[in-house]
Amino acid sequence: MNKLRPIALSTFALFHLSVIAGETEWPQFRGPTGQGLSAAVQVPVEWSAAKQVKWKVAIPGRGWSSPVLSRGRLYLTSAVGDSATTLHALCLDVADGRVLWDTEVFRPDPASVAAMHKKNSPASGSPIVTADRLYVHFGHMGTAALDLDGKVVWRQNELKYAPVHGNGGSPALAGGALVFSCDGAKDPFVAALDAATGALRWKTARNTPAKKPFSFCTPLVIEVHGATQVILPGSGFVGSYDLQDGREIWRVGYGEGYSVVPRPVFAHGLLFVSSGFDAPVLQAIKPDGATGDATATNIAWSNRKGAPLSASPLVLGDELYFVSDAGVATCANARTGEVHWSERLGGNFSASPVAAEERVYFLNEVGVAYVVKAGKSYELLATNDLGERTFASPAVADGALYLRTEKHLWKIAP
């Protein structure tokens, strides 16, 4: 049995789902395992703003959080208003897109909302849904839990830090804890909240050597020989943290890399991590046996050509897929880094790719999706244009794609 494996939501066992989860559920950013993989079938290959659109609904406010889905309901967050922004959680019916409830969660100080990058929004962190809770995260403006009827269970907005460009990361949920980065303008740290109460469980300083300490990454929780590790890239290095107490287990450095966005993926005993601005490098790291500073010992391979700044990588079978911000898509051998193909797609990319039915879906910033057949040879199956700007990553479940654009949420299905 492989003793190194990624962990999906720890509460996900409550759904009593295994393979079916990948068909019907998309409970967090990048799906059941947080790595962009879906077991859904009959997922559309071709669509447009007028074709294969099951429904299209306007979403109030603005936000780039990706939709999540469970038990026939979709959840997402949004920021409503300009000078006096309110932060909301929404629930929609999967069948028709009808809004079932819309809850105001926070009413932050306008000054805390103001400093925002043009590619960001006040609602960029994706929710997490379990059997009985919805967790929403707005970075420095607060984190909250709601029941599935939209009632706020707890709020936590006591963790203070100075963001740069606003919040961009989502939390991870494991072992009854919500873990997320607080990598701001100074004194960056990692925090874990008790999922039941919102109380702070632990807080660990990053101690980064990078001159620019701010980053926006989403953690990935993995298991290595029975021990749970929280993998979280930040400025200057990727760190592994003990889920129970936040202790740093190991780190691998990548120089002055900062503003790190891509969520790591884990396959074949390797972690795939991109280092951020200004000159990204994609590293394959062996977490097995890593302790302390493992930069010199635990990097299996690295690749600078076409490494992503924003979009998370994806592993399907033996191949690793990734796309640069400038739109160069690459397929490489995950174990060795050998590049099979590298092709320029159209436009710029921020959304993370997803995979279903041996296809990889790449979505660019103007709403054009490129559907590529998985494999060592490049084969473009379709180019699909919704005609509306987007930075949110797709959700895939029940034979449908759920795409959030600047003004709408779309269900693309047969």
KEVOTI-609479 format. One record per residue (C-alpha): residue in one letter; chain; x, y, z. Coordinates in steps of 0.1 Angstrom, whole numbers, plus 5000, padded with zeros to 4 digits. Each point is the difference from the previous one (the first is absolute). Layout:
<rs>
code, unit, c1, c2, c3
A, A, X, Y, Z
...
</rs>
This chain:
<rs>
code, unit, c1, c2, c3
M, A, 5000, 5000, 5000
N, A, 5013, 5035, 4992
K, A, 5006, 5017, 5033
L, A, 5002, 5035, 4985
R, A, 4966, 5014, 4990
P, A, 4981, 5032, 4998
I, A, 4972, 5006, 5025
A, A, 4966, 5013, 4988
L, A, 4977, 5016, 5026
S, A, 5003, 4982, 5033
T, A, 4962, 5003, 5004
F, A, 4994, 4988, 4965
A, A, 4996, 4964, 5014
L, A, 4967, 5012, 5013
F, A, 4987, 4999, 4964
H, A, 5008, 4963, 4997
L, A, 5013, 5006, 4966
S, A, 5031, 4987, 4982
V, A, 5002, 5001, 4962
I, A, 4965, 5014, 5000
A, A, 5012, 5031, 5017
G, A, 5020, 5010, 4970
E, A, 4968, 4996, 4979
T, A, 4975, 5019, 5021
E, A, 5020, 5021, 5024
W, A, 5024, 5029, 4997
P, A, 5003, 5011, 5037
Q, A, 5031, 5023, 4999
F, A, 5023, 5019, 4978
R, A, 5012, 4975, 4973
G, A, 4975, 4973, 5009
P, A, 4999, 4970, 5023
T, A, 5037, 4996, 5005
G, A, 5009, 5037, 4993
Q, A, 5019, 4990, 4969
G, A, 4977, 5007, 4971
L, A, 4989, 4965, 4993
S, A, 4964, 4989, 4993
A, A, 4985, 4965, 4994
A, A, 4969, 5016, 4984
V, A, 4989, 4985, 4967
Q, A, 4982, 5015, 4969
V, A, 5017, 5034, 5007
P, A, 4996, 5023, 4970
V, A, 5029, 5005, 4976
E, A, 4985, 5027, 4979
W, A, 4979, 5030, 5011
S, A, 4995, 5037, 4995
A, A, 4979, 5028, 5015
A, A, 4970, 4986, 4981
K, A, 5008, 4963, 4999
Q, A, 4999, 4974, 5027
V, A, 4990, 5026, 5026
K, A, 4977, 4984, 5024
W, A, 4996, 5032, 5019
K, A, 5017, 5034, 5005
V, A, 4993, 5021, 5030
A, A, 5012, 5035, 5010
I, A, 5020, 5001, 5033
P, A, 4996, 5031, 5021
G, A, 5032, 5019, 5008
R, A, 5034, 4989, 4990
G, A, 5024, 4971, 5009
W, A, 5024, 4975, 4985
S, A, 4994, 4972, 5024
S, A, 4994, 4967, 4982
P, A, 4966, 4983, 5005
V, A, 4998, 4968, 5021
L, A, 4973, 4974, 4999
S, A, 4984, 4974, 5022
R, A, 4967, 4982, 5001
G, A, 4984, 5020, 4973
R, A, 5010, 5034, 5012
L, A, 5027, 5024, 4989
Y, A, 5017, 5024, 5023
L, A, 5021, 5031, 4994
T, A, 5009, 5033, 5015
S, A, 4996, 5036, 4988
A, A, 5008, 5036, 5010
V, A, 4971, 5024, 4996
G, A, 5003, 5038, 4998
D, A, 5030, 5022, 4994
S, A, 5006, 5027, 5027
A, A, 4982, 4978, 5026
T, A, 5007, 4964, 4990
T, A, 4982, 4971, 5016
L, A, 5013, 4965, 4997
H, A, 4975, 4973, 4992
A, A, 4996, 4962, 4998
L, A, 4975, 4987, 4974
C, A, 4983, 4967, 4994
L, A, 4984, 4991, 4966
D, A, 4980, 4971, 4988
V, A, 5020, 4978, 4976
A, A, 4969, 4992, 4979
D, A, 4990, 5035, 4990
G, A, 5025, 5025, 5015
R, A, 4974, 5015, 5023
V, A, 5015, 5018, 5030
L, A, 4988, 4981, 5031
W, A, 5016, 5023, 5025
D, A, 5024, 5030, 5002
T, A, 5015, 5008, 5034
E, A, 5020, 5030, 5009
V, A, 5030, 4987, 5019
F, A, 5022, 5030, 5006
R, A, 4998, 5037, 4997
P, A, 5037, 5010, 5000
D, A, 5016, 5034, 5005
P, A, 5002, 5015, 4965
A, A, 5037, 5007, 5005
S, A, 5007, 4963, 5002
V, A, 4983, 4994, 4967
A, A, 5017, 5028, 4981
A, A, 5034, 4987, 4991
M, A, 4991, 4975, 4973
H, A, 5019, 4988, 4969
K, A, 4981, 5003, 4967
K, A, 4999, 4962, 4997
N, A, 4988, 4995, 5035
S, A, 4967, 5006, 5018
P, A, 4988, 5002, 5036
A, A, 4985, 4965, 4996
S, A, 5027, 4979, 4984
G, A, 5004, 4972, 5025
S, A, 4978, 4970, 4991
P, A, 4977, 4984, 5025
I, A, 5001, 4965, 5015
V, A, 4968, 4980, 5005
T, A, 4996, 4969, 5022
A, A, 4970, 4980, 5011
D, A, 4988, 5027, 5023
R, A, 5022, 5031, 4996
L, A, 5011, 5026, 4975
Y, A, 5033, 5018, 5007
V, A, 5007, 5033, 4984
H, A, 5033, 5019, 5001
F, A, 5006, 5036, 4992
G, A, 5037, 5002, 5011
H, A, 5008, 5029, 5023
M, A, 4963, 5010, 5000
G, A, 4989, 4968, 5018
T, A, 4990, 4963, 4998
A, A, 4967, 4985, 5009
A, A, 4979, 4968, 5002
L, A, 4964, 4998, 4990
D, A, 4975, 4972, 5002
L, A, 4985, 4988, 4967
D, A, 4970, 5021, 5004
G, A, 5021, 5032, 5000
K, A, 5001, 5007, 5037
V, A, 5034, 5012, 5013
V, A, 5014, 4976, 5026
W, A, 5031, 5019, 5009
R, A, 5021, 5029, 4987
Q, A, 5038, 5006, 5005
N, A, 5015, 5034, 4990
E, A, 5026, 5004, 5028
L, A, 5030, 4988, 4979
K, A, 5015, 5033, 4988
Y, A, 5026, 5004, 4973
A, A, 5008, 5026, 4973
P, A, 4991, 4985, 4966
V, A, 5015, 5009, 4967
H, A, 4975, 5000, 4971
G, A, 4973, 4985, 5023
N, A, 4994, 4963, 5007
G, A, 5004, 4974, 4974
G, A, 5003, 4966, 5018
S, A, 4974, 4975, 5011
P, A, 5002, 4979, 5032
A, A, 5005, 4962, 5003
L, A, 4980, 4979, 5024
A, A, 5014, 4970, 5018
G, A, 5000, 4985, 5035
G, A, 4973, 5024, 5011
A, A, 5022, 5030, 4991
L, A, 4998, 5027, 4974
V, A, 5035, 5009, 4989
F, A, 5009, 5031, 4979
S, A, 5028, 5024, 4992
C, A, 5003, 5035, 5013
D, A, 5029, 5011, 4978
G, A, 4998, 5037, 5001
A, A, 5023, 5030, 4997
K, A, 5020, 4990, 5031
D, A, 5002, 4973, 5026
P, A, 4982, 4973, 4979
F, A, 4986, 4970, 5018
V, A, 4979, 4969, 4996
A, A, 4969, 4996, 5022
A, A, 4976, 4972, 5009
L, A, 4965, 5005, 5014
D, A, 4979, 4974, 5018
A, A, 4973, 4992, 4974
A, A, 4973, 4995, 5027
T, A, 5005, 5033, 5018
G, A, 5022, 5023, 4980
A, A, 5025, 5002, 5029
L, A, 5037, 5003, 4991
R, A, 5018, 4967, 5003
W, A, 5034, 5011, 4990
K, A, 5020, 5027, 4982
T, A, 5034, 4994, 4985
A, A, 5024, 5027, 4987
R, A, 5013, 4995, 4965
N, A, 5035, 5013, 5006
T, A, 5005, 5006, 4964
P, A, 5033, 5012, 4985
A, A, 4983, 5016, 4971
K, A, 5000, 5038, 4997
K, A, 4963, 5001, 4990
P, A, 4981, 4978, 5025
F, A, 4965, 5001, 4985
S, A, 4984, 4970, 4984
F, A, 4965, 4986, 4993
C, A, 5003, 4962, 5000
T, A, 4974, 4973, 5010
P, A, 5014, 4971, 5022
L, A, 4999, 4964, 4990
V, A, 4997, 4974, 5027
I, A, 5019, 4967, 4994
E, A, 5008, 4969, 5020
V, A, 5036, 4987, 5001
H, A, 5005, 4966, 5017
G, A, 4970, 5006, 5022
A, A, 5009, 5035, 5010
T, A, 4979, 5030, 4988
Q, A, 5018, 5029, 4984
V, A, 4987, 5034, 4989
I, A, 5018, 5011, 4969
L, A, 5000, 5037, 4995
P, A, 5022, 5020, 4975
G, A, 5008, 5036, 5009
S, A, 5025, 5026, 4992
G, A, 5035, 4985, 4998
F, A, 4991, 4964, 5008
V, A, 4974, 4973, 5003
G, A, 4995, 4988, 5035
S, A, 4985, 4968, 5015
Y, A, 4982, 5005, 5033
D, A, 4987, 4976, 5027
L, A, 4962, 5001, 4999
Q, A, 4998, 4996, 5038
D, A, 5022, 5028, 5012
G, A, 5013, 5019, 4970
R, A, 5036, 4990, 5004
E, A, 5020, 5004, 4968
I, A, 5012, 4965, 4990
W, A, 5020, 5009, 4969
R, A, 5005, 5027, 4974
V, A, 5014, 5002, 4965
G, A, 5011, 5034, 4988
Y, A, 4997, 5017, 4966
G, A, 5018, 5033, 5005
E, A, 4981, 5033, 4998
G, A, 4968, 4985, 4986
Y, A, 4970, 5019, 5013
S, A, 4963, 5006, 4994
V, A, 4996, 4962, 4997
V, A, 4965, 4990, 4989
P, A, 4999, 4964, 4985
R, A, 4988, 4973, 5024
P, A, 5024, 4970, 5001
V, A, 4990, 4966, 4988
F, A, 5012, 4966, 5012
A, A, 5005, 4968, 4980
H, A, 5025, 4972, 4995
G, A, 5016, 5009, 5034
L, A, 5008, 5035, 4987
L, A, 4987, 5035, 5008
F, A, 4998, 5024, 4970
V, A, 5005, 5036, 5011
S, A, 5004, 5032, 4981
S, A, 5021, 5028, 5015
G, A, 4982, 5032, 4990
F, A, 5013, 5033, 4987
D, A, 5022, 5012, 4984
A, A, 5017, 4970, 4984
P, A, 4979, 4970, 5008
V, A, 5014, 4965, 5003
L, A, 4979, 4968, 5002
Q, A, 5016, 4976, 5025
A, A, 4992, 4963, 5006
I, A, 5008, 4994, 5037
K, A, 5003, 4967, 5019
P, A, 4983, 5005, 5034
D, A, 5010, 4965, 5012
G, A, 5028, 5003, 5025
A, A, 5002, 5038, 4997
T, A, 5010, 5019, 5032
G, A, 5012, 5035, 5007
D, A, 5013, 5018, 4969
A, A, 4997, 4973, 4973
T, A, 5009, 5022, 4970
A, A, 5032, 4982, 4993
T, A, 4987, 4965, 5004
N, A, 4963, 4997, 4990
I, A, 4995, 5016, 4967
A, A, 4995, 4973, 4974
W, A, 4999, 5023, 4970
S, A, 4992, 5036, 4990
N, A, 4988, 5019, 4969
R, A, 5000, 5037, 4994
K, A, 4986, 4999, 4964
G, A, 4963, 5009, 5001
A, A, 4996, 4997, 5038
P, A, 4967, 5015, 5012
L, A, 4997, 5031, 5021
S, A, 4963, 4997, 5006
A, A, 4984, 4967, 4988
S, A, 5006, 4969, 5021
P, A, 5015, 4969, 4983
L, A, 4981, 4968, 4995
V, A, 5011, 4963, 4999
L, A, 4980, 4975, 4980
G, A, 5015, 4965, 4998
D, A, 5037, 5003, 4994
E, A, 4999, 5035, 4985
L, A, 5002, 5034, 5016
Y, A, 4981, 5029, 4983
F, A, 5005, 5037, 5006
V, A, 4995, 5033, 4983
S, A, 5019, 5032, 5003
D, A, 4983, 5034, 5005
A, A, 5009, 5008, 4964
G, A, 4981, 4969, 4987
V, A, 5027, 4974, 4993
A, A, 4986, 4966, 5010
T, A, 5025, 4972, 5008
C, A, 4997, 4962, 5005
A, A, 5029, 4983, 5017
N, A, 5009, 4967, 5016
A, A, 4991, 5005, 5036
R, A, 5027, 4978, 5013
T, A, 5029, 5013, 4979
G, A, 4990, 5035, 4987
E, A, 5006, 4989, 4964
V, A, 4978, 5023, 4979
H, A, 4977, 4982, 4975
W, A, 4985, 5031, 4984
S, A, 4997, 5037, 5005
E, A, 4974, 5020, 4981
R, A, 4989, 5037, 5001
L, A, 4963, 5004, 5006
G, A, 4982, 5033, 4995
G, A, 5000, 5028, 5027
N, A, 5011, 5002, 5036
F, A, 4993, 4975, 5027
S, A, 4992, 5002, 5037
A, A, 4974, 4972, 5005
S, A, 5013, 4966, 5010
P, A, 4994, 4972, 4975
V, A, 4977, 4970, 5007
A, A, 4998, 4965, 4986
A, A, 4971, 4977, 4992
E, A, 4997, 4970, 4977
E, A, 5036, 5001, 4989
R, A, 4997, 5036, 4990
V, A, 5016, 5031, 5014
Y, A, 4980, 5033, 5001
F, A, 5020, 5032, 4999
L, A, 4980, 5033, 5005
N, A, 5015, 5033, 4991
E, A, 4993, 5035, 5014
V, A, 4975, 5010, 4974
G, A, 4978, 4969, 5003
V, A, 5015, 4978, 4973
A, A, 5004, 4964, 5009
Y, A, 5025, 4977, 4982
V, A, 4992, 4963, 5003
V, A, 5030, 4978, 4995
K, A, 5002, 4962, 4998
A, A, 5021, 4986, 5028
G, A, 5032, 4983, 4987
K, A, 5035, 5003, 4988
S, A, 4990, 5015, 4967
Y, A, 4982, 5034, 4998
E, A, 4964, 4998, 4986
L, A, 4977, 5029, 5004
L, A, 4964, 4988, 5001
A, A, 4981, 5033, 5002
T, A, 5002, 5037, 5006
N, A, 4970, 5014, 5018
D, A, 4992, 5037, 5006
L, A, 4976, 5014, 5025
G, A, 5009, 5036, 4992
E, A, 5004, 5012, 5036
R, A, 5031, 5005, 5021
T, A, 5009, 4975, 5027
F, A, 5027, 4991, 5025
A, A, 4981, 4973, 5019
S, A, 5008, 4963, 4996
P, A, 4973, 4977, 4987
A, A, 4980, 4975, 5021
V, A, 4992, 4966, 4984
A, A, 4973, 4977, 5013
D, A, 4969, 4981, 4988
G, A, 5010, 5001, 4964
A, A, 5001, 5038, 5000
L, A, 5025, 5029, 5002
Y, A, 4993, 5029, 5023
L, A, 5018, 5032, 4988
R, A, 5000, 5033, 5019
T, A, 5005, 5030, 4978
E, A, 5001, 5037, 5009
K, A, 4962, 5004, 5002
H, A, 4986, 4964, 4998
L, A, 5001, 4965, 5011
W, A, 4995, 4975, 4972
K, A, 4990, 4963, 4999
I, A, 5014, 4984, 4968
A, A, 4984, 4966, 4995
P, A, 4984, 4978, 4973
</rs>
